[in-house]
Amino acid sequence: MGIISTIIGGAVIGALARLIKPGSDPMGWILTILVGIGGAYVGSLIFPTSGFLKFIVAIVASVVLLFVYDAIFKKKT
């Protein structure tokens, strides 16, 4: 059950982060899940807490990861 809950949590956190971040994000659902999982992991390393605050920190960390993703993989036109 741990892997399934990680995937579902990553999908929720990644989707919320994509809704919060301005601009379009042309990425698929797999990358959205990976960004959500990465944000939850990075957020738990930076600010270890529990409860609702942990969820908020994971979303904020995912938004930061989306900005990093855009900076690295942005197409130069």
C-alpha positions, -999 to 999 in steps of 0.1 A, spaced: 0 0 0 30 23 4 38 27 -33 2 33 -43 -3 59 -16 29 76 -27 18 77 -63 -17 91 -53 -2 116 -30 23 127 -56 -5 131 -81 -25 153 -58 5 174 -47 18 177 -83 -16 187 -97 -21 213 -70 13 227 -76 6 230 -113 -26 248 -105 -8 273 -83 21 280 -106 13 306 -133 18 298 -169 13 267 -189 32 235 -180 33 211 -210 40 180 -191 22 147 -187 7 131 -157 37 109 -150 60 140 -147 33 157 -126 34 127 -102 72 127 -101 72 165 -93 47 159 -65 67 130 -50 99 151 -53 83 181 -37 70 160 -8 105 145 -3 124 178 -6 98 195 17 101 168 43 139 172 43 138 210 46 110 213 71 102 181 89 68 184 105 35 165 105 -1 171 97 -16 197 74 15 219 75 35 190 59 10 190 30 14 227 25 52 225 26 51 197 0 30 218 -23 53 248 -20 84 226 -26 66 212 -57 60 247 -70 97 255 -66 106 223 -84 83 234 -113 101 267 -116 134 247 -116 121 224 -143 110 254 -164 145 270 -160 163 238 -170 140 226 -198 125 258 -212 127 260 -250 147 288 -263 127 305 -290 
